[in-house]
Amino acid sequence: MSEQTVTPAAPAAATDPAPHRAVALLGFLSRSTLLRHLILAALAGVVLFLLTQQLDPFRNFQLATVAAYLCATAGLTLLVGMNGQLSLGHGALMAVGAYTVALTQNALADRGITGNQVLPLSLALGVLVTMAAGAVIGLAAARLRGPYLAGVTLAVAVAVPAATVTFDEVFNSEQGLSVAVEPPPLSLGLYFPNERWQAWVALTGALLTMLLLANLVRSRVGRNLRAVRDDEVAARLSGIHVGRTQVLAFVVSAASAGLGGGLMALLAQSVSPGAFSLTLSLFLLMAVVIGGLGSLSGAVWGAVLLVALPDLTHDSAQWVSLSPAVAQRLEGNLPLAVFGLTLIVVMIAAPGGVQGLLRRIGARVRRRAPAR
């Protein structure tokens, strides 16, 4: 018998096209910002959907509140952290969106137009009206700097609640307005929790806001915003219209705040000037600084702190026995004091905020990990 030559089999990796397809897919995802953000938003949506199935009604309401605040903090992060404009009036912009949604919902209900299908219309109208208000403020902001800009936005934060009291025949003064909101769709079940439905609506708005802002930050517009923040003279010499860029930043930030205010109106099913006072504007600014001004991820931490810190403060105050007079004085001022103290501690320990601290910890872990 003649010997047969046995040829060794080629390695599987040389003929298997799967690794090459995986590498090509990763390369495409790294180049396509929109597709990458869409995948991340879809994954986050699935995780949050499963999370709402496990939470009780109160925690679902808290999650919905975090989502509403996230819209405002994300827009404020873009304005302050990525464009360098200071705003002390975002609580007033949230009030504009909230009152617009309330008036629209009530007007439609009076005309017999009801159902959850009108919610997108009301929210979109609230965003458009707030964008118009942001454009007016942005035109003034493009000509002001530093404390002068802070003064203008501070005046807006004071003027908007005062206007709701002045025109009491429209806004019902200090009592505010009730918002006509339909219960969850019957297709979800007769006893479907209303808080879970609210969480779905608010989380959808927050995910859309984060998706749009994340793509805007990575686009040419985002590069222009950062260029104007870093050096206006250099940006102007490179062909960037500084005033137009600043107005655009205010409009986009105001639209996000208007959506957040509209969602807050739907969650509370009422709107009053006391809910959008100057304190809220200060809370929003401190929240984005504590969370981290450098990225939109810091806005998430800021929104969580806006909901978690007041609850923790209230629970901690109940552990200490105080006289009724002292407890009444601390009831409204204690959360603001805790926010201020937290801001001081974070600025000393982690100047980049919570997100900056996490980024530094991650970089340190990667440096200590053994190289493969």
Phi and psi in degrees as a GROMACS rama.xvg file:
@    title "Ramachandran Plot"
@    xaxis  label "Phi"
@    yaxis  label "Psi"
@TYPE xy
-84.4959  142.14  SER-2
-71.9104  138.212  GLU-3
-102.775  133.628  GLN-4
-81.0703  123.365  THR-5
-94.9029  117.712  VAL-6
-86.9939  126.004  THR-7
-64.4542  143.056  PRO-8
-69.384  142.862  ALA-9
-69.9314  149.611  ALA-10
-58.9784  145.226  PRO-11
-64.2816  -32.3199  ALA-12
-67.865  -24.1785  ALA-13
-74.4024  -28.9735  ALA-14
-105.471  -18.7842  THR-15
-78.4118  118.605  ASP-16
-80.96  -4.07456  PRO-17
-59.7974  -47.5171  ALA-18
-60.456  -36.6891  PRO-19
-66.4934  -38.3776  HIS-20
-65.8763  -38.825  ARG-21
-64.6523  -42.581  ALA-22
-63.694  -41.4821  VAL-23
-64.5615  -38.7311  ALA-24
-65.5664  -42.5733  LEU-25
-63.8542  -38.6752  LEU-26
-65.4756  -38.2952  GLY-27
-66.9319  -40.2924  PHE-28
-65.2689  -36.2253  LEU-29
-68.04  -25.3987  SER-30
-89.7634  -31.027  ARG-31
-94.3823  98.4051  SER-32
-66.3054  -42.4157  THR-33
-61.719  -46.3297  LEU-34
-64.9267  -39.8964  LEU-35
-63.1962  -42.4991  ARG-36
-68.5709  -35.1436  HIS-37
-64.0976  -40.9519  LEU-38
-65.1666  -43.4993  ILE-39
-63.8511  -40.7999  LEU-40
-65.2863  -39.5884  ALA-41
-65.2633  -42.5751  ALA-42
-64.1865  -42.508  LEU-43
-63.1471  -38.4386  ALA-44
-62.7017  -41.4388  GLY-45
-65.132  -44.3246  VAL-46
-62.8197  -44.3161  VAL-47
-67.5457  -36.0947  LEU-48
-61.4464  -45.391  PHE-49
-66.3199  -33.6023  LEU-50
-66.9169  -40.3168  LEU-51
-65.0331  -23.7948  THR-52
-71.332  -23.5346  GLN-53
-99.4191  -17.4781  GLN-54
-85.5615  151.836  LEU-55
-77.391  168.733  ASP-56
-56.2301  -40.7919  PRO-57
-65.461  -42.4876  PHE-58
-68.0387  -33.4151  ARG-59
-64.7802  -38.8839  ASN-60
-65.3906  -40.0194  PHE-61
-63.9708  -40.9234  GLN-62
-63.1776  -40.0621  LEU-63
-64.2964  -38.1862  ALA-64
-65.4059  -40.7152  THR-65
-59.3262  -42.3728  VAL-66
-63.6071  -40.0004  ALA-67
-65.0882  -44.4464  ALA-68
-65.5583  -32.0363  TYR-69
-61.4232  -36.788  LEU-70
-58.4915  -43.8367  CYS-71
-71.8366  -43.8126  ALA-72
-68.1221  -33.7417  THR-73
-65.7498  -43.4718  ALA-74
-64.9406  -38.9245  GLY-75
-68.6994  -34.0369  LEU-76
-62.7385  -41.2756  THR-77
-63.7679  -39.5447  LEU-78
-73.1544  -50.2341  LEU-79
-83.8394  -48.8293  VAL-80
-77.8226  -32.8242  GLY-81
-107.761  -11.1388  MET-82
-124.682  -10.5609  ASN-83
77.2345  18.699  GLY-84
-102.508  130.991  GLN-85
-90.3614  135.227  LEU-86
-132.992  126.5  SER-87
-110.399  16.3694  LEU-88
-124.462  20.7775  GLY-89
-72.1146  -23.3589  HIS-90
-63.5017  -36.7404  GLY-91
-67.5017  -37.378  ALA-92
-66.5367  -35.8715  LEU-93
-63.3954  -37.1627  MET-94
-63.9512  -38.1023  ALA-95
-61.0182  -46.3186  VAL-96
-65.1562  -39.218  GLY-97
-66.4355  -45.3847  ALA-98
-67.8893  -35.6621  TYR-99
-63.2869  -44.3808  THR-100
-64.2122  -41.8152  VAL-101
-63.3432  -46.6284  ALA-102
-64.6698  -38.4693  LEU-103
-67.1783  -47.3864  THR-104
-60.0098  -43.7904  GLN-105
-68.4024  -38.778  ASN-106
-65.2316  -41.252  ALA-107
-66.7917  -39.4823  LEU-108
-65.1093  -36.918  ALA-109
-64.6391  -27.6212  ASP-110
-92.9297  8.53135  ARG-111
80.0813  10.9902  GLY-112
-94.7335  101.172  ILE-113
-125.493  178.33  THR-114
111.608  156.317  GLY-115
-72.1178  -10.7092  ASN-116
-71.7758  -14.728  GLN-117
-86.2054  -9.80201  VAL-118
-59.4674  -46.8438  LEU-119
-59.5687  -36.2765  PRO-120
-64.0602  -45.6625  LEU-121
-64.2925  -43.6584  SER-122
-65.9166  -39.9986  LEU-123
-64.5098  -39.4849  ALA-124
-66.3584  -38.4421  LEU-125
-62.2996  -39.1829  GLY-126
-65.833  -42.6422  VAL-127
-64.7383  -43.2628  LEU-128
-64.8318  -40.3999  VAL-129
-68.4905  -34.0919  THR-130
-61.5764  -40.7663  MET-131
-63.1198  -42.5298  ALA-132
-64.4642  -39.2158  ALA-133
-66.0038  -33.4584  GLY-134
-66.3282  -39.3587  ALA-135
-64.5292  -46.085  VAL-136
-66.0258  -38.093  ILE-137
-64.744  -35.1496  GLY-138
-62.7172  -39.0458  LEU-139
-72.5105  -37.1219  ALA-140
-67.2363  -29.0848  ALA-141
-67.0147  -15.4207  ALA-142
-107.218  0.797662  ARG-143
-123.399  157.002  LEU-144
-138.957  155.925  ARG-145
56.7834  -129.004  GLY-146
-65.621  -26.1478  PRO-147
-67.1268  -41.206  TYR-148
-65.4465  -41.7487  LEU-149
-61.3752  -37.2024  ALA-150
-65.8157  -39.368  GLY-151
-65.4842  -47.1284  VAL-152
-67.1076  -32.3371  THR-153
-65.4023  -38.8497  LEU-154
-63.2432  -37.6929  ALA-155
-63.9791  -40.9008  VAL-156
-63.1292  -29.5518  ALA-157
-87.4455  -34.8755  VAL-158
-74.114  -37.1634  ALA-159
-65.576  -49.3043  VAL-160
-61.463  -35.4104  PRO-161
-65.2702  -35.2608  ALA-162
-66.0238  -35.3566  ALA-163
-67.0753  -28.2494  THR-164
-79.536  -35.847  VAL-165
-67.4937  -47.6671  THR-166
-92.5822  66.9207  PHE-167
-69.8879  -21.9497  ASP-168
-69.8018  -20.7151  GLU-169
-98.8261  -45.4596  VAL-170
-103.824  0.914081  PHE-171
60.7007  31.7175  ASN-172
52.0047  -139.431  SER-173
-68.7813  -25.6659  GLU-174
-69.4097  -26.2883  GLN-175
76.9773  -167.783  GLY-176
-120.875  143.167  LEU-177
-85.5125  149.559  SER-178
-110.503  125.453  VAL-179
-76.9285  108.425  ALA-180
-124.768  130.816  VAL-181
-77.526  151.237  GLU-182
-68.8106  172.929  PRO-183
-57.3182  153.074  PRO-184
-58.4493  143.32  PRO-185
-64.2732  -21.5584  LEU-186
-65.1879  -21.0397  SER-187
-82.9399  -9.88451  LEU-188
120.598  152.409  GLY-189
-68.7667  -32.6399  LEU-190
-112.027  32.153  TYR-191
-68.9641  133.032  PHE-192
-63.094  130.981  PRO-193
-66.3253  -34.2557  ASN-194
-65.696  -34.9614  GLU-195
-68.6273  -38.8562  ARG-196
-63.8935  -41.6072  TRP-197
-61.4578  -40.3885  GLN-198
-63.2489  -40.5366  ALA-199
-62.5608  -43.7154  TRP-200
-64.1138  -47.3086  VAL-201
-67.0109  -40.6604  ALA-202
-67.0786  -35.4065  LEU-203
-62.0207  -44.5184  THR-204
-62.9102  -40.749  GLY-205
-66.9408  -41.6056  ALA-206
-65.1768  -41.5468  LEU-207
-63.1287  -40.4575  LEU-208
-62.7071  -47.5432  THR-209
-64.6722  -37.7516  MET-210
-63.5038  -47.2291  LEU-211
-67.2198  -42.8051  LEU-212
-68.8285  -37.1759  LEU-213
-63.3558  -40.3588  ALA-214
-70.5796  -35.1016  ASN-215
-65.4248  -40.3454  LEU-216
-64.6958  -35.7994  VAL-217
-85.0803  -1.73125  ARG-218
-92.6204  -175.643  SER-219
-63.6838  -34.1893  ARG-220
-62.0945  -42.3533  VAL-221
-63.2817  -39.2393  GLY-222
-64.9895  -37.2975  ARG-223
-65.0138  -39.9445  ASN-224
-60.2174  -45.09  LEU-225
-70.3177  -33.6412  ARG-226
-65.241  -41.4496  ALA-227
-66.4474  -37.108  VAL-228
-63.7628  -42.3692  ARG-229
-73.0345  -44.3246  ASP-230
-161.882  108.007  ASP-231
-67.0086  -36.6273  GLU-232
-65.6055  -47.1301  VAL-233
-63.8608  -38.2051  ALA-234
-64.5619  -40.5534  ALA-235
-65.8474  -38.9411  ARG-236
-68.479  -27.1804  LEU-237
-84.5912  3.24786  SER-238
98.3542  8.99646  GLY-239
-88.1078  131.9  ILE-240
-80.5628  103.014  HIS-241
-64.3226  -48.5019  VAL-242
-60.6706  -44.032  GLY-243
-63.8653  -38.5443  ARG-244
-65.4696  -40.438  THR-245
-67.8684  -39.4621  GLN-246
-64.803  -41.7005  VAL-247
-61.1446  -40.4417  LEU-248
-62.0216  -40.6894  ALA-249
-68.0332  -38.3398  PHE-250
-65.2681  -46.2271  VAL-251
-64.9163  -42.3751  VAL-252
-64.8542  -40.293  SER-253
-65.4275  -38.5828  ALA-254
-60.9221  -41.9358  ALA-255
-64.4752  -42.1702  SER-256
-65.1484  -38.485  ALA-257
-63.2674  -39.9132  GLY-258
-65.1816  -41.2801  LEU-259
-62.153  -41.4047  GLY-260
-65.5401  -39.7981  GLY-261
-62.8305  -40.3764  GLY-262
-66.0418  -37.2552  LEU-263
-63.5403  -37.5927  MET-264
-63.7616  -40.0729  ALA-265
-68.3703  -36.0626  LEU-266
-69.8115  -47.3999  LEU-267
-79.9846  -18.4238  ALA-268
57.4103  26.2791  GLN-269
-162.459  156.566  SER-270
-136.391  131.846  VAL-271
-144.742  152.987  SER-272
-63.0629  -27.2326  PRO-273
-65.2664  -24.5783  GLY-274
-77.3348  -13.2405  ALA-275
-129.24  50.5857  PHE-276
-81.9248  -178.592  SER-277
-61.8052  -30.4789  LEU-278
-59.8894  -38.6133  THR-279
-62.7302  -41.6397  LEU-280
-61.1888  -41.6001  SER-281
-66.0624  -40.4283  LEU-282
-59.6398  -44.8816  PHE-283
-61.3037  -44.7629  LEU-284
-65.0044  -44.3848  LEU-285
-65.6097  -34.7258  MET-286
-64.7668  -43.3382  ALA-287
-71.7305  -30.1312  VAL-288
-70.2022  -43.8342  VAL-289
-65.5961  -41.9845  ILE-290
-67.5668  -34.5161  GLY-291
124.64  114.949  GLY-292
-77.3104  -12.3965  LEU-293
-77.7591  -16.6036  GLY-294
-150.534  163.662  SER-295
-69.4937  -21.7345  LEU-296
-63.4138  -32.0919  SER-297
-63.3973  -30.3614  GLY-298
-64.1396  -32.7183  ALA-299
-64.8787  -47.2765  VAL-300
-62.2077  -39.0817  TRP-301
-62.6626  -41.6314  GLY-302
-65.2739  -38.6693  ALA-303
-63.898  -41.7105  VAL-304
-65.2368  -35.1496  LEU-305
-60.5817  -30.4364  LEU-306
-93.7337  -37.5017  VAL-307
-78.9377  -42.8113  ALA-308
-62.8261  -45.3434  LEU-309
-60.5448  -37.7924  PRO-310
-66.4524  -42.7229  ASP-311
-64.0934  -37.7554  LEU-312
-64.9729  -43.2688  THR-313
-64.5007  -42.1097  HIS-314
-66.6842  -38.1209  ASP-315
-68.4429  -36.2007  SER-316
-66.3436  -27.8513  ALA-317
-72.5151  -21.3847  GLN-318
-75.5367  -21.2254  TRP-319
-100.447  129.748  VAL-320
-81.5133  114.405  SER-321
-124.335  156.61  LEU-322
-69.6079  154.82  SER-323
-58.1348  -35.9021  PRO-324
-67.2105  -43.8085  ALA-325
-67.3306  -40.8089  VAL-326
-62.9827  -36.2749  ALA-327
-68.5783  -36.8838  GLN-328
-68.3584  -37.4242  ARG-329
-79.0436  -16.7579  LEU-330
-58.2815  -43.2297  GLU-331
-93.4963  -22.6521  GLY-332
-97.8716  -21.5701  ASN-333
-63.7494  -44.5425  LEU-334
-59.1013  -39.577  PRO-335
-65.3142  -39.6174  LEU-336
-64.8289  -40.8688  ALA-337
-65.2049  -39.9528  VAL-338
-61.7404  -43.5108  PHE-339
-63.6315  -42.2213  GLY-340
-64.6524  -41.3647  LEU-341
-62.5781  -39.5338  THR-342
-61.5836  -43.0915  LEU-343
-63.6976  -45.3191  ILE-344
-63.1569  -44.1084  VAL-345
-66.182  -40.4925  VAL-346
-66.7335  -28.6355  MET-347
-80.3717  -46.4754  ILE-348
-81.782  -35.0543  ALA-349
-144.305  87.0397  ALA-350
-58.2697  -24.5571  PRO-351
-85.6349  6.71527  GLY-352
80.6278  -173.453  GLY-353
-62.9353  -42.9554  VAL-354
-66.2873  -38.5172  GLN-355
-64.0939  -38.3671  GLY-356
-64.5729  -43.7284  LEU-357
-63.9511  -36.5539  LEU-358
-65.2526  -40.1285  ARG-359
-68.0777  -39.7129  ARG-360
-63.2398  -43.0138  ILE-361
-62.3487  -40.3254  GLY-362
-65.7988  -37.8524  ALA-363
-67.6473  -38.7142  ARG-364
-65.1714  -40.3032  VAL-365
-66.3834  -33.9421  ARG-366
-70.1023  -33.4081  ARG-367
-82.9415  -16.617  ARG-368
-67.2861  140.761  ALA-369
-66.4442  135.969  PRO-370
-71.8199  134.854  ALA-371
